Amino acid sequence: MVRRPYLKEAWIEEAIANPVRVEVQPNGRIRYWTFVAELDKYLRVVTEPDGQTVHNAFPDRGFKPVEK
């Protein structure tokens, strides 16, 4: 968050609590995505394997939600 002070903690919490997609990386870290209307972008939050400790968070310009 130091490098991205515009990110709000509530957005990060929302991504972890109600993600639109979740992926586990080979190293065990977990990726969560959520749409943030204020940014008009999807936010990717990467946590440590415990699912709580945030490793990184950033707007993901390349994310495409799966269409149903």
Secondary structure by P-SEA (a helix, b strand, c coil): ccccccccaaaaaaaaacccbbbbccccbbbbbbbbccccbbbbbbbccccccccccccccccccccc
